[in-house]
Amino acid sequence: MTEAYWQHYSHPADMGIRGLGKTKAQAFEQSALALTAVIADLDTIEAQEKIHISCGPEPDAELLFVKWLNTLLYEMATRDMVFCRFEVNIENNHLEADVWGQKLDFDKHQPCVEVKAATLGDLKVEQQSDGNWVAQCIVDV
C-alpha cells in the first residue's frame, strides 16, 4: 500500500466505516475521516480549531477503536463541531490524539446523517498479511 485511505461499505441497516494505513494509528485516523464523511462532506470542513482527545486504556485494540469513534462523536456533539484532520498516537491500548475542525455550520457543511454510535458490529482491528492495518466497524445512523 502506498498511502492510507478510508472507505464506507455496505450494510443492510446502518453504515460500515473502514480505515486502512501503514500503522494502527493511521488506520484509526482514516476511520475517523470515514466517520466524519458519513455526516458531512470532508471538503467543506476547515482545520480552524485543535482539541486534544485521550481514550483508554482499553482491554484490546478493538474496544479502543470503538471508544475512539464514540469519543469523537461525543466531542462533535458537545462542542457543536465537525473534524477533518486527525493525528493519533497509540501505546498499550491507550490513545492520545490531536484533532482539528470547526464549528458546525448547517449552510456550509450540510450535515445529512446523524451518527448515533460506533458499534461492535463487524468490528475488526488487525494487521493484514501485507503489513498494513485495517480498523472497521458498523456505525448506527
Secondary structure as the mmCIF struct_conf table of DSSP 4:
data_model
#
loop_
_struct_conf.conf_type_id
_struct_conf.id
_struct_conf.beg_label_comp_id
_struct_conf.beg_label_asym_id
_struct_conf.beg_label_seq_id
_struct_conf.end_label_comp_id
_struct_conf.end_label_asym_id
_struct_conf.end_label_seq_id
BEND BEND1 GLU A 3 GLU A 3
STRN STRN1 TYR A 5 TYR A 9
BEND BEND2 PRO A 12 ASP A 14
STRN STRN2 MET A 15 GLY A 21
BEND BEND3 LYS A 22 THR A 23
HELX_RH_AL_P HELX_RH_AL_P1 LYS A 24 ILE A 39
BEND BEND4 ALA A 40 ALA A 40
HELX_RH_3T_P HELX_RH_3T_P1 LEU A 42 THR A 44
STRN STRN3 GLU A 49 CYS A 55
BEND BEND5 PRO A 59 ASP A 60
HELX_RH_AL_P HELX_RH_AL_P2 ALA A 61 ARG A 79
TURN_TY1_P TURN_TY1_P1 ASP A 80 ASP A 80
STRN STRN4 MET A 81 GLU A 91
TURN_TY1_P TURN_TY1_P2 ASN A 92 ASN A 93
STRN STRN5 HIS A 94 LYS A 103
HELX_RH_AL_P HELX_RH_AL_P3 PHE A 106 HIS A 109
STRN STRN6 ALA A 117 ALA A 118
BEND BEND6 LEU A 120 LEU A 120
TURN_TY1_P TURN_TY1_P3 GLY A 121 ASP A 122
STRN STRN7 LYS A 124 GLN A 127
TURN_TY1_P TURN_TY1_P4 SER A 129 ASP A 130
BEND BEND7 GLY A 131 GLY A 131
STRN STRN8 TRP A 133 ASP A 140
#
